[in-house]
Amino acid sequence: MPVSSGKAGTGHEEGSGKTPTGHFRICKKIGDGEPEDTIFISRLPAGRYPTAIPKSLNEHSDFILTRILWLDGLEPHNANTRSRYIYIHGTNDTELLGTPASHGCIRLSPRDMMALFCSGGRRDGRVHPVLSLFFLDVI
């Protein structure tokens, strides 16, 4: 499943736009029961892509789509992940999947995001399975 990570690379600094690495837990699942094309703003449903885009945005905006898995770092170096609002989420920029393009989140296609969201864990929006994110440089 191709993903996009931080355009600025990997790292843990606040405001860096980098994707953190290490061990995480999914601290909150957001969007269960919403349509697959839901646009989220501040973790709340705000529209549908591309038919009902909020007036402050346009079809070329960088959307958080489909579902959100909010990550919480489990190690000292990534402990600020939750407060940085780092998610795994669907994107409308599917042509950029496979390249670093995000502001620090992990982006997936809406279809892959739905599959990942539905693949396990609890549906009550609380604590979820542990996962690891490590990136390798491809030469």
N, CA, C and O atoms as CSV, one atom per row, in Angstrom:
chain,resi,resn,atom,element,x,y,z
A,1,MET,N,N,0.863,-1.166,0.000
A,1,MET,CA,C,0.000,0.000,0.000
A,1,MET,C,C,0.907,1.226,0.000
A,1,MET,O,O,1.628,1.455,0.971
A,2,PRO,N,N,0.885,2.023,-1.079
A,2,PRO,CA,C,1.730,3.222,-1.131
A,2,PRO,C,C,1.229,4.293,-0.173
A,2,PRO,O,O,0.024,4.460,0.017
A,3,VAL,N,N,2.157,5.007,0.419
A,3,VAL,CA,C,1.841,6.089,1.354
A,3,VAL,C,C,2.681,7.311,0.998
A,3,VAL,O,O,3.661,7.216,0.259
A,4,SER,N,N,2.281,8.452,1.532
A,4,SER,CA,C,3.120,9.643,1.520
A,4,SER,C,C,3.430,9.997,2.961
A,4,SER,O,O,2.569,9.914,3.838
A,5,SER,N,N,4.655,10.386,3.190
A,5,SER,CA,C,5.086,10.839,4.520
A,5,SER,C,C,5.514,12.299,4.396
A,5,SER,O,O,5.266,12.933,3.371
A,6,GLY,N,N,6.149,12.829,5.423
A,6,GLY,CA,C,6.503,14.237,5.468
A,6,GLY,C,C,7.449,14.680,4.361
A,6,GLY,O,O,8.504,14.083,4.145
A,7,LYS,N,N,7.050,15.735,3.668
A,7,LYS,CA,C,7.876,16.312,2.615
A,7,LYS,C,C,9.232,16.755,3.173
A,7,LYS,O,O,10.234,16.751,2.458
A,8,ALA,N,N,9.255,17.136,4.451
A,8,ALA,CA,C,10.490,17.588,5.106
A,8,ALA,C,C,11.327,16.428,5.650
A,8,ALA,O,O,12.370,16.658,6.263
A,9,GLY,N,N,10.884,15.189,5.434
A,9,GLY,CA,C,11.634,14.032,5.908
A,9,GLY,C,C,11.076,13.477,7.208
A,9,GLY,O,O,9.904,13.677,7.526
A,10,THR,N,N,11.913,12.784,7.949
A,10,THR,CA,C,11.495,12.207,9.218
A,10,THR,C,C,12.120,12.973,10.367
A,10,THR,O,O,13.228,13.498,10.256
A,11,GLY,N,N,11.395,13.029,11.469
A,11,GLY,CA,C,11.885,13.724,12.642
A,11,GLY,C,C,10.755,13.955,13.621
A,11,GLY,O,O,9.613,13.564,13.378
A,12,HIS,N,N,11.083,14.591,14.724
A,12,HIS,CA,C,10.135,14.687,15.831
A,12,HIS,C,C,9.932,16.110,16.343
A,12,HIS,O,O,9.240,16.316,17.340
A,13,GLU,N,N,10.524,17.082,15.678
A,13,GLU,CA,C,10.481,18.453,16.160
A,13,GLU,C,C,9.116,19.086,15.893
A,13,GLU,O,O,8.551,18.940,14.809
A,14,GLU,N,N,8.599,19.788,16.893
A,14,GLU,CA,C,7.345,20.528,16.770
A,14,GLU,C,C,7.441,21.525,15.614
A,14,GLU,O,O,8.429,22.250,15.500
A,15,GLY,N,N,6.421,21.562,14.761
A,15,GLY,CA,C,6.366,22.515,13.663
A,15,GLY,C,C,7.289,22.211,12.499
A,15,GLY,O,O,7.429,23.035,11.596
A,16,SER,N,N,7.921,21.049,12.500
A,16,SER,CA,C,8.915,20.726,11.470
A,16,SER,C,C,8.312,20.204,10.177
A,16,SER,O,O,8.968,20.251,9.136
A,17,GLY,N,N,7.083,19.709,10.213
A,17,GLY,CA,C,6.506,19.081,9.032
A,17,GLY,C,C,7.092,17.708,8.751
A,17,GLY,O,O,6.870,17.144,7.680
A,18,LYS,N,N,7.838,17.166,9.703
A,18,LYS,CA,C,8.472,15.856,9.532
A,18,LYS,C,C,7.590,14.752,10.109
A,18,LYS,O,O,6.819,14.973,11.043
A,19,THR,N,N,7.720,13.565,9.533
A,19,THR,CA,C,6.994,12.394,10.015
A,19,THR,C,C,7.809,11.712,11.105
A,19,THR,O,O,8.970,11.369,10.883
A,20,PRO,N,N,7.221,11.511,12.273
A,20,PRO,CA,C,7.950,10.825,13.339
A,20,PRO,C,C,8.103,9.330,13.034
A,20,PRO,O,O,7.310,8.745,12.296
A,21,THR,N,N,9.125,8.742,13.613
A,21,THR,CA,C,9.343,7.307,13.481
A,21,THR,C,C,9.331,6.675,14.862
A,21,THR,O,O,9.424,7.363,15.879
A,22,GLY,N,N,9.215,5.355,14.880
A,22,GLY,CA,C,9.261,4.629,16.143
A,22,GLY,C,C,7.998,3.839,16.391
A,22,GLY,O,O,7.311,3.427,15.457
A,23,HIS,N,N,7.702,3.633,17.653
A,23,HIS,CA,C,6.545,2.851,18.075
A,23,HIS,C,C,5.434,3.797,18.523
A,23,HIS,O,O,5.673,4.771,19.236
A,24,PHE,N,N,4.211,3.484,18.086
A,24,PHE,CA,C,3.054,4.318,18.356
A,24,PHE,C,C,1.871,3.452,18.728
A,24,PHE,O,O,1.844,2.250,18.462
A,25,ARG,N,N,0.895,4.089,19.349
A,25,ARG,CA,C,-0.403,3.457,19.492
A,25,ARG,C,C,-1.394,4.358,18.787
A,25,ARG,O,O,-1.173,5.562,18.653
A,26,ILE,N,N,-2.473,3.775,18.345
A,26,ILE,CA,C,-3.560,4.554,17.768
A,26,ILE,C,C,-4.432,4.978,18.935
A,26,ILE,O,O,-5.134,4.161,19.531
A,27,CYS,N,N,-4.381,6.264,19.256
A,27,CYS,CA,C,-5.086,6.741,20.445
A,27,CYS,C,C,-6.538,7.090,20.153
A,27,CYS,O,O,-7.357,7.160,21.068
A,28,LYS,N,N,-6.858,7.307,18.888
A,28,LYS,CA,C,-8.250,7.609,18.554
A,28,LYS,C,C,-8.517,7.295,17.096
A,28,LYS,O,O,-7.731,7.634,16.212
A,29,LYS,N,N,-9.651,6.635,16.866
A,29,LYS,CA,C,-10.146,6.373,15.508
A,29,LYS,C,C,-11.293,7.349,15.258
A,29,LYS,O,O,-12.230,7.436,16.051
A,30,ILE,N,N,-11.208,8.075,14.158
A,30,ILE,CA,C,-12.194,9.119,13.877
A,30,ILE,C,C,-12.812,8.873,12.503
A,30,ILE,O,O,-12.108,8.618,11.526
A,31,GLY,N,N,-14.125,8.953,12.449
A,31,GLY,CA,C,-14.828,8.892,11.168
A,31,GLY,C,C,-15.668,7.660,10.945
A,31,GLY,O,O,-16.292,7.525,9.892
A,32,ASP,N,N,-15.703,6.758,11.906
A,32,ASP,CA,C,-16.493,5.546,11.738
A,32,ASP,C,C,-17.942,5.910,11.417
A,32,ASP,O,O,-18.554,6.712,12.122
A,33,GLY,N,N,-18.485,5.325,10.362
A,33,GLY,CA,C,-19.862,5.576,9.966
A,33,GLY,C,C,-20.035,6.728,8.990
A,33,GLY,O,O,-21.115,6.894,8.421
A,34,GLU,N,N,-18.993,7.527,8.784
A,34,GLU,CA,C,-19.078,8.624,7.811
A,34,GLU,C,C,-18.869,8.068,6.397
A,34,GLU,O,O,-18.242,7.022,6.232
A,35,PRO,N,N,-19.388,8.761,5.380
A,35,PRO,CA,C,-19.129,8.337,3.998
A,35,PRO,C,C,-17.630,8.359,3.692
A,35,PRO,O,O,-16.878,9.122,4.298
A,36,GLU,N,N,-17.206,7.522,2.756
A,36,GLU,CA,C,-15.792,7.404,2.415
A,36,GLU,C,C,-15.189,8.716,1.908
A,36,GLU,O,O,-13.988,8.938,2.061
A,37,ASP,N,N,-15.996,9.578,1.311
A,37,ASP,CA,C,-15.486,10.822,0.733
A,37,ASP,C,C,-15.567,12.021,1.687
A,37,ASP,O,O,-15.507,13.171,1.253
A,38,THR,N,N,-15.703,11.744,2.985
A,38,THR,CA,C,-15.813,12.815,3.981
A,38,THR,C,C,-14.518,13.609,4.108
A,38,THR,O,O,-13.431,13.036,4.174
A,39,ILE,N,N,-14.647,14.927,4.141
A,39,ILE,CA,C,-13.547,15.847,4.419
A,39,ILE,C,C,-13.607,16.173,5.909
A,39,ILE,O,O,-14.668,16.511,6.434
A,40,PHE,N,N,-12.468,16.071,6.584
A,40,PHE,CA,C,-12.385,16.412,8.011
A,40,PHE,C,C,-11.591,17.697,8.191
A,40,PHE,O,O,-10.545,17.889,7.572
A,41,ILE,N,N,-12.103,18.568,9.044
A,41,ILE,CA,C,-11.385,19.766,9.467
A,41,ILE,C,C,-11.411,19.759,10.989
A,41,ILE,O,O,-12.476,19.682,11.600
A,42,SER,N,N,-10.241,19.838,11.590
A,42,SER,CA,C,-10.117,19.738,13.053
A,42,SER,C,C,-10.808,18.478,13.577
A,42,SER,O,O,-11.453,18.499,14.625
A,43,ARG,N,N,-10.665,17.405,12.845
A,43,ARG,CA,C,-11.171,16.072,13.185
A,43,ARG,C,C,-12.691,15.965,13.152
A,43,ARG,O,O,-13.247,14.987,13.652
A,44,LEU,N,N,-13.368,16.944,12.576
A,44,LEU,CA,C,-14.824,16.919,12.463
A,44,LEU,C,C,-15.228,16.845,10.996
A,44,LEU,O,O,-14.577,17.459,10.150
A,45,PRO,N,N,-16.295,16.102,10.674
A,45,PRO,CA,C,-16.769,16.074,9.289
A,45,PRO,C,C,-17.161,17.483,8.844
A,45,PRO,O,O,-17.898,18.178,9.543
A,46,ALA,N,N,-16.662,17.900,7.672
A,46,ALA,CA,C,-16.895,19.271,7.221
A,46,ALA,C,C,-17.399,19.360,5.788
A,46,ALA,O,O,-17.762,20.445,5.332
A,47,GLY,N,N,-17.429,18.249,5.073
A,47,GLY,CA,C,-17.863,18.272,3.682
A,47,GLY,C,C,-17.603,16.931,3.036
A,47,GLY,O,O,-17.266,15.950,3.699
A,48,ARG,N,N,-17.770,16.912,1.713
A,48,ARG,CA,C,-17.549,15.690,0.938
A,48,ARG,C,C,-16.704,16.047,-0.286
A,48,ARG,O,O,-16.878,17.105,-0.891
A,49,TYR,N,N,-15.785,15.144,-0.635
A,49,TYR,CA,C,-14.897,15.388,-1.775
A,49,TYR,C,C,-15.313,14.543,-2.960
A,49,TYR,O,O,-15.467,13.331,-2.812
A,50,PRO,N,N,-15.501,15.127,-4.124
A,50,PRO,CA,C,-15.341,16.534,-4.483
A,50,PRO,C,C,-16.661,17.311,-4.558
A,50,PRO,O,O,-16.675,18.443,-5.041
A,51,THR,N,N,-17.754,16.732,-4.094
A,51,THR,CA,C,-19.080,17.324,-4.333
A,51,THR,C,C,-19.491,18.422,-3.365
A,51,THR,O,O,-20.288,19.282,-3.740
A,52,ALA,N,N,-18.987,18.433,-2.146
A,52,ALA,CA,C,-19.408,19.422,-1.150
A,52,ALA,C,C,-18.196,19.931,-0.376
A,52,ALA,O,O,-18.056,19.689,0.823
A,53,ILE,N,N,-17.323,20.642,-1.089
A,53,ILE,CA,C,-16.099,21.182,-0.492
A,53,ILE,C,C,-16.446,22.447,0.289
A,53,ILE,O,O,-17.143,23.320,-0.227
A,54,PRO,N,N,-15.964,22.554,1.533
A,54,PRO,CA,C,-16.229,23.777,2.309
A,54,PRO,C,C,-15.798,25.034,1.552
A,54,PRO,O,O,-14.790,25.023,0.845
A,55,LYS,N,N,-16.556,26.103,1.700
A,55,LYS,CA,C,-16.340,27.350,0.946
A,55,LYS,C,C,-14.944,27.935,1.112
A,55,LYS,O,O,-14.451,28.595,0.197
A,56,SER,N,N,-14.298,27.717,2.245
A,56,SER,CA,C,-12.967,28.283,2.478
A,56,SER,C,C,-11.864,27.510,1.748
A,56,SER,O,O,-10.702,27.916,1.778
A,57,LEU,N,N,-12.221,26.399,1.094
A,57,LEU,CA,C,-11.253,25.538,0.414
A,57,LEU,C,C,-11.639,25.388,-1.052
A,57,LEU,O,O,-12.719,25.811,-1.463
A,58,ASN,N,N,-10.739,24.776,-1.849
A,58,ASN,CA,C,-11.074,24.444,-3.232
A,58,ASN,C,C,-10.632,23.019,-3.524
A,58,ASN,O,O,-10.048,22.359,-2.664
A,59,GLU,N,N,-10.907,22.541,-4.736
A,59,GLU,CA,C,-10.638,21.130,-5.056
A,59,GLU,C,C,-9.158,20.780,-5.020
A,59,GLU,O,O,-8.808,19.600,-5.026
A,60,HIS,N,N,-8.278,21.783,-4.982
A,60,HIS,CA,C,-6.833,21.529,-4.931
A,60,HIS,C,C,-6.270,21.612,-3.515
A,60,HIS,O,O,-5.062,21.473,-3.318
A,61,SER,N,N,-7.126,21.835,-2.541
A,61,SER,CA,C,-6.676,21.902,-1.149
A,61,SER,C,C,-6.144,20.545,-0.698
A,61,SER,O,O,-6.460,19.513,-1.290
A,62,ASP,N,N,-5.348,20.560,0.338
A,62,ASP,CA,C,-4.756,19.352,0.923
A,62,ASP,C,C,-5.723,18.820,1.979
A,62,ASP,O,O,-5.689,19.253,3.131
A,63,PHE,N,N,-6.579,17.885,1.588
A,63,PHE,CA,C,-7.646,17.414,2.470
A,63,PHE,C,C,-7.228,16.237,3.343
A,63,PHE,O,O,-6.385,15.423,2.968
A,64,ILE,N,N,-7.842,16.177,4.510
A,64,ILE,CA,C,-7.833,14.974,5.344
A,64,ILE,C,C,-9.156,14.295,5.044
A,64,ILE,O,O,-10.221,14.804,5.392
A,65,LEU,N,N,-9.079,13.139,4.394
A,65,LEU,CA,C,-10.270,12.446,3.898
A,65,LEU,C,C,-10.477,11.093,4.565
A,65,LEU,O,O,-9.562,10.528,5.164
A,66,THR,N,N,-11.679,10.598,4.449
A,66,THR,CA,C,-12.081,9.212,4.675
A,66,THR,C,C,-12.170,8.828,6.147
A,66,THR,O,O,-13.268,8.654,6.676
A,67,ARG,N,N,-11.030,8.696,6.810
A,67,ARG,CA,C,-10.930,8.306,8.218
A,67,ARG,C,C,-9.630,8.870,8.772
A,67,ARG,O,O,-8.731,9.250,8.023
A,68,ILE,N,N,-9.545,8.918,10.113
A,68,ILE,CA,C,-8.334,9.384,10.788
A,68,ILE,C,C,-7.945,8.370,11.860
A,68,ILE,O,O,-8.780,7.953,12.663
A,69,LEU,N,N,-6.681,7.980,11.866
A,69,LEU,CA,C,-6.085,7.225,12.962
A,69,LEU,C,C,-5.075,8.173,13.601
A,69,LEU,O,O,-4.037,8.473,13.011
A,70,TRP,N,N,-5.383,8.645,14.817
A,70,TRP,CA,C,-4.545,9.626,15.507
A,70,TRP,C,C,-3.464,8.866,16.262
A,70,TRP,O,O,-3.768,7.965,17.043
A,71,LEU,N,N,-2.215,9.221,16.035
A,71,LEU,CA,C,-1.082,8.502,16.615
A,71,LEU,C,C,-0.581,9.146,17.896
A,71,LEU,O,O,-0.596,10.367,18.053
A,72,ASP,N,N,-0.139,8.291,18.805
A,72,ASP,CA,C,0.436,8.701,20.086
A,72,ASP,C,C,1.779,7.997,20.218
A,72,ASP,O,O,1.832,6.768,20.213
A,73,GLY,N,N,2.868,8.758,20.335
A,73,GLY,CA,C,4.205,8.179,20.434
A,73,GLY,C,C,4.425,7.476,21.758
A,73,GLY,O,O,3.979,7.944,22.805
A,74,LEU,N,N,5.119,6.344,21.704
A,74,LEU,CA,C,5.366,5.528,22.894
A,74,LEU,C,C,6.817,5.578,23.370
A,74,LEU,O,O,7.181,4.877,24.314
A,75,GLU,N,N,7.642,6.397,22.728
A,75,GLU,CA,C,9.051,6.485,23.083
A,75,GLU,C,C,9.395,7.944,23.396
A,75,GLU,O,O,8.704,8.850,22.928
A,76,PRO,N,N,10.447,8.184,24.174
A,76,PRO,CA,C,10.786,9.569,24.524
A,76,PRO,C,C,10.973,10.484,23.310
A,76,PRO,O,O,10.557,11.642,23.341
A,77,HIS,N,N,11.594,9.976,22.247
A,77,HIS,CA,C,11.857,10.836,21.084
A,77,HIS,C,C,10.606,11.170,20.277
A,77,HIS,O,O,10.618,12.143,19.523
A,78,ASN,N,N,9.531,10.399,20.408
A,78,ASN,CA,C,8.315,10.687,19.633
A,78,ASN,C,C,7.100,10.960,20.527
A,78,ASN,O,O,5.959,10.902,20.071
A,79,ALA,N,N,7.355,11.253,21.782
A,79,ALA,CA,C,6.265,11.450,22.753
A,79,ALA,C,C,5.365,12.639,22.402
A,79,ALA,O,O,4.245,12.721,22.907
A,80,ASN,N,N,5.827,13.562,21.550
A,80,ASN,CA,C,5.016,14.717,21.170
A,80,ASN,C,C,4.143,14.471,19.940
A,80,ASN,O,O,3.517,15.404,19.436
A,81,THR,N,N,4.092,13.255,19.457
A,81,THR,CA,C,3.356,12.949,18.227
A,81,THR,C,C,1.883,13.328,18.325
A,81,THR,O,O,1.339,13.937,17.404
A,82,ARG,N,N,1.247,12.985,19.407
A,82,ARG,CA,C,-0.184,13.310,19.545
A,82,ARG,C,C,-0.390,14.830,19.569
A,82,ARG,O,O,-1.293,15.335,18.903
A,83,SER,N,N,0.422,15.552,20.313
A,83,SER,CA,C,0.251,17.007,20.388
A,83,SER,C,C,0.623,17.694,19.070
A,83,SER,O,O,0.253,18.847,18.850
A,84,ARG,N,N,1.345,17.002,18.202
A,84,ARG,CA,C,1.647,17.514,16.859
A,84,ARG,C,C,0.521,17.197,15.876
A,84,ARG,O,O,0.575,17.613,14.718
A,85,TYR,N,N,-0.494,16.466,16.327
A,85,TYR,CA,C,-1.635,16.086,15.483
A,85,TYR,C,C,-1.176,15.289,14.262
A,85,TYR,O,O,-1.543,15.591,13.126
A,86,ILE,N,N,-0.368,14.266,14.527
A,86,ILE,CA,C,0.096,13.382,13.463
A,86,ILE,C,C,-0.902,12.234,13.319
A,86,ILE,O,O,-1.195,11.513,14.273
A,87,TYR,N,N,-1.414,12.089,12.098
A,87,TYR,CA,C,-2.430,11.083,11.797
A,87,TYR,C,C,-1.977,10.172,10.667
A,87,TYR,O,O,-1.026,10.466,9.942
A,88,ILE,N,N,-2.682,9.068,10.541
A,88,ILE,CA,C,-2.754,8.312,9.299
A,88,ILE,C,C,-4.137,8.654,8.753
A,88,ILE,O,O,-5.135,8.484,9.453
A,89,HIS,N,N,-4.207,9.131,7.521
A,89,HIS,CA,C,-5.495,9.548,6.966
A,89,HIS,C,C,-5.522,9.405,5.456
A,89,HIS,O,O,-4.485,9.270,4.807
A,90,GLY,N,N,-6.727,9.438,4.914
A,90,GLY,CA,C,-6.903,9.420,3.470
A,90,GLY,C,C,-6.560,10.771,2.871
A,90,GLY,O,O,-6.589,11.793,3.557
A,91,THR,N,N,-6.230,10.769,1.569
A,91,THR,CA,C,-5.851,11.996,0.873
A,91,THR,C,C,-6.520,12.084,-0.487
A,91,THR,O,O,-6.865,11.068,-1.092
A,92,ASN,N,N,-6.697,13.301,-0.957
A,92,ASN,CA,C,-7.140,13.530,-2.326
A,92,ASN,C,C,-5.956,13.607,-3.281
A,92,ASN,O,O,-6.147,13.535,-4.495
A,93,ASP,N,N,-4.748,13.749,-2.770
A,93,ASP,CA,C,-3.530,13.824,-3.586
A,93,ASP,C,C,-2.959,12.436,-3.849
A,93,ASP,O,O,-1.799,12.169,-3.536
A,94,THR,N,N,-3.762,11.565,-4.418
A,94,THR,CA,C,-3.331,10.172,-4.600
A,94,THR,C,C,-2.186,10.039,-5.601
A,94,THR,O,O,-1.440,9.061,-5.550
A,95,GLU,N,N,-2.033,11.000,-6.509
A,95,GLU,CA,C,-0.928,10.919,-7.469
A,95,GLU,C,C,0.425,11.110,-6.799
A,95,GLU,O,O,1.455,10.775,-7.384
A,96,LEU,N,N,0.436,11.649,-5.568
A,96,LEU,CA,C,1.689,11.851,-4.830
A,96,LEU,C,C,2.025,10.690,-3.888
A,96,LEU,O,O,3.079,10.691,-3.252
A,97,LEU,N,N,1.132,9.702,-3.800
A,97,LEU,CA,C,1.427,8.554,-2.945
A,97,LEU,C,C,2.688,7.861,-3.442
A,97,LEU,O,O,2.900,7.712,-4.646
A,98,GLY,N,N,3.515,7.443,-2.499
A,98,GLY,CA,C,4.802,6.846,-2.837
A,98,GLY,C,C,5.940,7.856,-2.791
A,98,GLY,O,O,7.105,7.499,-2.966
A,99,THR,N,N,5.592,9.135,-2.551
A,99,THR,CA,C,6.604,10.181,-2.440
A,99,THR,C,C,6.368,10.976,-1.152
A,99,THR,O,O,5.238,11.028,-0.666
A,100,PRO,N,N,7.404,11.589,-0.597
A,100,PRO,CA,C,7.208,12.455,0.569
A,100,PRO,C,C,6.446,13.710,0.137
A,100,PRO,O,O,6.925,14.463,-0.711
A,101,ALA,N,N,5.266,13.939,0.711
A,101,ALA,CA,C,4.442,15.063,0.254
A,101,ALA,C,C,3.591,15.691,1.353
A,101,ALA,O,O,2.947,16.713,1.117
A,102,SER,N,N,3.573,15.104,2.542
A,102,SER,CA,C,2.652,15.587,3.579
A,102,SER,C,C,3.311,16.626,4.477
A,102,SER,O,O,4.477,16.979,4.301
A,103,HIS,N,N,2.542,17.101,5.436
A,103,HIS,CA,C,3.042,18.035,6.452
A,103,HIS,C,C,3.466,17.280,7.712
A,103,HIS,O,O,3.618,17.879,8.776
A,104,GLY,N,N,3.658,15.961,7.590
A,104,GLY,CA,C,4.092,15.125,8.707
A,104,GLY,C,C,3.228,13.902,8.909
A,104,GLY,O,O,3.678,12.915,9.492
A,105,CYS,N,N,1.987,13.948,8.435
A,105,CYS,CA,C,1.089,12.792,8.556
A,105,CYS,C,C,1.459,11.708,7.550
A,105,CYS,O,O,2.256,11.925,6.637
A,106,ILE,N,N,0.863,10.547,7.738
A,106,ILE,CA,C,0.957,9.459,6.783
A,106,ILE,C,C,-0.331,9.483,5.968
A,106,ILE,O,O,-1.422,9.345,6.522
A,107,ARG,N,N,-0.206,9.658,4.664
A,107,ARG,CA,C,-1.364,9.715,3.769
A,107,ARG,C,C,-1.517,8.418,3.007
A,107,ARG,O,O,-0.534,7.821,2.568
A,108,LEU,N,N,-2.754,7.988,2.854
A,108,LEU,CA,C,-3.099,6.804,2.072
A,108,LEU,C,C,-4.222,7.160,1.106
A,108,LEU,O,O,-4.883,8.186,1.260
A,109,SER,N,N,-4.430,6.304,0.109
A,109,SER,CA,C,-5.594,6.477,-0.764
A,109,SER,C,C,-6.841,6.258,0.085
A,109,SER,O,O,-6.782,5.537,1.081
A,110,PRO,N,N,-7.957,6.858,-0.284
A,110,PRO,CA,C,-9.187,6.621,0.474
A,110,PRO,C,C,-9.524,5.130,0.609
A,110,PRO,O,O,-9.955,4.694,1.676
A,111,ARG,N,N,-9.337,4.360,-0.437
A,111,ARG,CA,C,-9.641,2.923,-0.383
A,111,ARG,C,C,-8.744,2.208,0.624
A,111,ARG,O,O,-9.225,1.405,1.424
A,112,ASP,N,N,-7.441,2.497,0.587
A,112,ASP,CA,C,-6.511,1.860,1.530
A,112,ASP,C,C,-6.776,2.322,2.958
A,112,ASP,O,O,-6.633,1.544,3.902
A,113,MET,N,N,-7.165,3.598,3.118
A,113,MET,CA,C,-7.477,4.103,4.459
A,113,MET,C,C,-8.684,3.386,5.033
A,113,MET,O,O,-8.692,3.035,6.213
A,114,MET,N,N,-9.700,3.164,4.219
A,114,MET,CA,C,-10.885,2.433,4.686
A,114,MET,C,C,-10.496,1.023,5.116
A,114,MET,O,O,-10.933,0.544,6.162
A,115,ALA,N,N,-9.677,0.365,4.309
A,115,ALA,CA,C,-9.260,-1.010,4.627
A,115,ALA,C,C,-8.462,-1.044,5.926
A,115,ALA,O,O,-8.683,-1.921,6.761
A,116,LEU,N,N,-7.540,-0.105,6.106
A,116,LEU,CA,C,-6.737,-0.066,7.323
A,116,LEU,C,C,-7.617,0.222,8.544
A,116,LEU,O,O,-7.483,-0.439,9.574
A,117,PHE,N,N,-8.494,1.183,8.433
A,117,PHE,CA,C,-9.378,1.576,9.535
A,117,PHE,C,C,-10.254,0.407,9.974
A,117,PHE,O,O,-10.477,0.193,11.165
A,118,CYS,N,N,-10.742,-0.340,8.996
A,118,CYS,CA,C,-11.667,-1.439,9.284
A,118,CYS,C,C,-10.967,-2.755,9.611
A,118,CYS,O,O,-11.626,-3.744,9.930
A,119,SER,N,N,-9.630,-2.775,9.535
A,119,SER,CA,C,-8.904,-4.035,9.687
A,119,SER,C,C,-8.805,-4.536,11.117
A,119,SER,O,O,-8.371,-5.665,11.343
A,120,GLY,N,N,-9.191,-3.735,12.070
A,120,GLY,CA,C,-9.128,-4.199,13.455
A,120,GLY,C,C,-9.235,-3.048,14.430
A,120,GLY,O,O,-9.452,-1.900,14.044
A,121,GLY,N,N,-9.079,-3.372,15.690
A,121,GLY,CA,C,-9.181,-2.356,16.730
A,121,GLY,C,C,-10.619,-2.135,17.150
A,121,GLY,O,O,-11.551,-2.692,16.569
A,122,ARG,N,N,-10.778,-1.327,18.152
A,122,ARG,CA,C,-12.100,-1.054,18.695
A,122,ARG,C,C,-12.753,0.077,17.931
A,122,ARG,O,O,-12.068,0.902,17.326
A,123,ARG,N,N,-14.060,0.120,17.954
A,123,ARG,CA,C,-14.806,1.144,17.235
A,123,ARG,C,C,-15.268,2.273,18.147
A,123,ARG,O,O,-16.034,3.133,17.712
A,124,ASP,N,N,-14.828,2.292,19.385
A,124,ASP,CA,C,-15.317,3.313,20.320
A,124,ASP,C,C,-14.444,4.560,20.356
A,124,ASP,O,O,-14.677,5.448,21.176
A,125,GLY,N,N,-13.427,4.643,19.467
A,125,GLY,CA,C,-12.601,5.833,19.401
A,125,GLY,C,C,-11.533,5.922,20.467
A,125,GLY,O,O,-10.881,6.959,20.589
A,126,ARG,N,N,-11.326,4.857,21.256
A,126,ARG,CA,C,-10.327,4.914,22.327
A,126,ARG,C,C,-9.074,4.137,21.955
A,126,ARG,O,O,-8.799,3.952,20.769
A,127,VAL,N,N,-8.316,3.683,22.926
A,127,VAL,CA,C,-7.002,3.076,22.732
A,127,VAL,C,C,-7.058,1.898,21.763
A,127,VAL,O,O,-7.983,1.086,21.786
A,128,HIS,N,N,-6.040,1.836,20.915
A,128,HIS,CA,C,-6.004,0.847,19.842
A,128,HIS,C,C,-4.629,0.202,19.731
A,128,HIS,O,O,-3.717,0.526,20.492
A,129,PRO,N,N,-4.489,-0.701,18.788
A,129,PRO,CA,C,-3.245,-1.474,18.670
A,129,PRO,C,C,-1.996,-0.614,18.514
A,129,PRO,O,O,-2.056,0.537,18.083
A,130,VAL,N,N,-0.883,-1.198,18.871
A,130,VAL,CA,C,0.427,-0.559,18.734
A,130,VAL,C,C,0.939,-0.820,17.326
A,130,VAL,O,O,0.732,-1.902,16.778
A,131,LEU,N,N,1.608,0.168,16.739
A,131,LEU,CA,C,2.217,-0.019,15.436
A,131,LEU,C,C,3.568,0.663,15.426
A,131,LEU,O,O,3.866,1.490,16.287
A,132,SER,N,N,4.383,0.310,14.443
A,132,SER,CA,C,5.716,0.887,14.287
A,132,SER,C,C,5.828,1.524,12.923
A,132,SER,O,O,5.366,0.962,11.930
A,133,LEU,N,N,6.444,2.704,12.865
A,133,LEU,CA,C,6.698,3.390,11.607
A,133,LEU,C,C,8.187,3.637,11.478
A,133,LEU,O,O,8.774,4.389,12.256
A,134,PHE,N,N,8.781,3.008,10.504
A,134,PHE,CA,C,10.177,3.213,10.193
A,134,PHE,C,C,10.290,3.360,8.692
A,134,PHE,O,O,9.648,2.616,7.951
A,135,PHE,N,N,11.090,4.299,8.228
A,135,PHE,CA,C,11.245,4.550,6.805
A,135,PHE,C,C,12.668,4.273,6.398
A,135,PHE,O,O,13.613,4.602,7.116
A,136,LEU,N,N,12.816,3.660,5.230
A,136,LEU,CA,C,14.116,3.374,4.683
A,136,LEU,C,C,14.353,4.284,3.493
A,136,LEU,O,O,13.455,4.484,2.675
A,137,ASP,N,N,15.548,4.835,3.386
A,137,ASP,CA,C,15.896,5.607,2.194
A,137,ASP,C,C,16.124,4.657,1.049
A,137,ASP,O,O,16.831,3.658,1.187
A,138,VAL,N,N,15.524,4.967,-0.086
A,138,VAL,CA,C,15.701,4.145,-1.282
A,138,VAL,C,C,16.710,4.853,-2.171
A,138,VAL,O,O,16.554,6.028,-2.505
A,139,ILE,N,N,17.743,4.119,-2.546
A,139,ILE,CA,C,18.806,4.704,-3.386
A,139,ILE,C,C,18.642,4.233,-4.801
A,139,ILE,O,O,19.429,4.606,-5.671
